[in-house]
């Protein structure tokens, strides 16, 4: 016989006493008592474990909240992804006005009142697109608006190694298709434009400073992050395009 959780030793003793010293009427009572005790082992009724309406409503609310959160996060990422190229394109519109002022002889014309950079050159890449205004300095803040001239490298229009950096997903996206033999034009605010022919394009570790070396000759070095389709920004690798000075008759 099985006793439920509320049937202790006293209950079992009572049943045994009834069986061994009591008449049939008491035995009938005992049988009924045993049946009552056994019923305490039965499984909990289905209604007792079923999720109440309030719990179901809470679960539905949580699921709806999770879906809304995922949609909001996706919209934010999409907006951020669209804003970066839009800002880069808009900045070039403003920079073209500053470039015209620089070409007219104004020293360090700021494209907007709070800018801490100014145009130092105009760069034309293969493909026939509109020339890019190159800014002074290559900080992350500057590169958000346009390609930046690396401080310490030769100035545009002067002999030496002119180094210009840009973001792979905006202004320097076109470098993915640039290779040996292609022609690049760099124009300083004062002086004649210079033409360069690409001699090599390769992946370098960012710790490799050889492409930035200052030495004799006249060349243009363009640097951007690599790979071009990377999901996360930054990374240890750079795509470096090196071009040597070329005559306009080439």
DAWOPE-V363899 format. One record per helix or strand of 2 or more residues. SS is the DSSP state (H for helix, E for strand). FROM is the first residue (numbers start at 1). LEN is the number of residues. If there is no record, write none. Layout:
# DAWOPE-V363899
SS,FROM,LEN ; SS,FROM,LEN
This chain:
# DAWOPE-V363899
H,9,13 ; H,24,16 ; H,46,4 ; H,53,51 ; E,119,6 ; E,132,5 ; H,140,4 ; E,148,2 ; E,160,6 ; H,173,5 ; E,183,6 ; E,194,12 ; H,210,3 ; E,218,8 ; E,237,10
